[in-house]
Amino acid sequence: MDALERIKQQVTENPVMLYMKGSPDFPQCGFSARTVGALKSCGVPFGYVNIYEDEEIYRALPKFANWPTFPQLYVKGELIGGCDITLDLHQSGELQQMLEEASAQRQSS
């Protein structure tokens, strides 16, 4: 399976998926750390891929959704955006709602 197929599978199988530098417990850049903080404060589980541990994903991901930077947050298979967009959605309360809906949809299927 090539990298683009793996990305598609990951964002399809995980209602909330974060591609980041490092891990949620040890983010390796400030943008990833702030994004993880917003996600954790919502209390909804999320999947992640440490792009430093998978060079194929690291190289293919910017092509997948035409988004050149990291982190990248996907909810229900759709690219939400990077750190700034995630933080704006968190501040407005929209992120909480999006994540709860994605999680509830996963639990009911």
Backbone torsions as a table, in degrees:
resi	resn	phi	psi	omega
1	MET	NA	129.4	-179.5
2	ASP	-80.7	172.7	-172.6
3	ALA	-62.3	-41.1	-179.7
4	LEU	-64.5	-37.7	176.8
5	GLU	-66.0	-39.7	178.5
6	ARG	-64.8	-41.2	178.3
7	ILE	-61.8	-46.6	179.6
8	LYS	-58.6	-42.3	178.5
9	GLN	-64.2	-43.5	-178.8
10	GLN	-62.9	-45.1	-177.9
11	VAL	-74.1	-21.1	176.6
12	THR	-79.8	-40.5	-176.4
13	GLU	-80.9	-20.1	-179.4
14	ASN	-113.9	115.2	-178.5
15	PRO	-57.9	-32.5	176.9
16	VAL	-128.8	118.4	-175.1
17	MET	-132.2	129.3	-179.3
18	LEU	-119.9	126.5	171.5
19	TYR	-100.9	120.4	-169.0
20	MET	-143.7	168.7	173.2
21	LYS	-92.8	110.8	-176.8
22	GLY	97.5	-155.3	-179.9
23	SER	-127.1	165.7	178.8
24	PRO	-57.4	-33.4	179.2
25	ASP	-82.0	-20.0	-179.6
26	PHE	-144.9	70.0	178.2
27	PRO	-63.7	144.6	-176.2
28	GLN	-111.2	18.9	168.9
29	CYS	-158.1	156.8	-177.3
30	GLY	-63.4	-37.2	-179.8
31	PHE	-65.5	-42.9	177.1
32	SER	-64.5	-40.5	-179.6
33	ALA	-62.5	-43.3	-179.8
34	ARG	-68.1	-38.4	178.6
35	THR	-64.9	-45.6	177.6
36	VAL	-60.7	-40.8	178.4
37	GLY	-58.8	-43.2	178.5
38	ALA	-64.5	-44.0	-179.7
39	LEU	-64.6	-45.8	-179.3
40	LYS	-62.7	-36.1	-178.7
41	SER	-67.4	-19.4	177.7
42	CYS	-81.1	-16.8	175.3
43	GLY	72.0	20.4	-179.7
44	VAL	-110.7	132.2	-179.3
45	PRO	-63.0	148.8	178.1
46	PHE	-145.0	149.8	174.8
47	GLY	-88.3	161.7	177.2
48	TYR	-151.2	158.2	171.0
49	VAL	-130.6	128.4	174.0
50	ASN	-81.9	108.2	-174.9
51	ILE	-65.9	-20.2	177.4
52	TYR	-72.0	-19.0	-179.2
53	GLU	-96.8	-3.5	-179.2
54	ASP	-141.2	91.0	-175.2
55	GLU	-62.3	-34.3	178.5
56	GLU	-62.2	-44.7	177.7
57	ILE	-64.5	-44.5	179.5
58	TYR	-53.7	-43.3	-178.0
59	ARG	-78.9	-33.1	-175.0
60	ALA	-85.6	-29.2	-172.5
61	LEU	-58.7	-42.3	178.4
62	PRO	-59.4	-27.7	178.6
63	LYS	-80.0	-28.8	-173.7
64	PHE	-59.1	-47.5	-178.1
65	ALA	-124.6	17.1	179.9
66	ASN	55.7	47.2	179.6
67	TRP	-129.9	113.9	-167.1
68	PRO	-83.4	-13.5	-171.3
69	THR	-114.7	168.7	178.1
70	PHE	-124.4	149.0	4.7
71	PRO	-75.9	166.6	174.3
72	GLN	-129.3	125.7	-179.9
73	LEU	-108.2	129.4	176.6
74	TYR	-118.1	135.0	175.6
75	VAL	-127.4	124.9	-177.3
76	LYS	52.5	41.4	175.7
77	GLY	81.4	-2.9	-177.6
78	GLU	-107.5	137.2	175.6
79	LEU	-68.0	124.3	175.1
80	ILE	-89.3	-44.7	177.9
81	GLY	146.0	-160.2	-178.8
82	GLY	-100.5	-153.7	-174.4
83	CYS	-62.1	-51.0	-175.2
84	ASP	-60.7	-45.2	180.0
85	ILE	-64.9	-43.5	179.2
86	THR	-60.2	-44.1	-179.7
87	LEU	-66.9	-38.4	176.4
88	ASP	-62.6	-44.6	178.4
89	LEU	-64.2	-37.1	178.8
90	HIS	-65.3	-45.6	-178.3
91	GLN	-63.0	-35.7	-179.0
92	SER	-81.3	-11.8	-177.4
93	GLY	91.6	-7.6	-178.3
94	GLU	-68.6	-34.7	-178.9
95	LEU	-61.4	-46.1	179.3
96	GLN	-55.3	-47.2	-178.8
97	GLN	-64.1	-44.9	-179.9
98	MET	-60.2	-45.5	-177.2
99	LEU	-68.7	-40.0	178.2
100	GLU	-63.9	-41.5	178.8
101	GLU	-64.1	-43.2	180.0
102	ALA	-63.3	-42.6	-179.8
103	SER	-66.9	-42.6	179.7
104	ALA	-64.8	-39.5	179.4
105	GLN	-63.7	-39.7	179.7
106	ARG	-66.2	-41.7	-177.4
107	GLN	-68.9	-29.4	-177.7
108	SER	-85.4	-10.4	-179.8
109	SER	-96.2	NA	NA
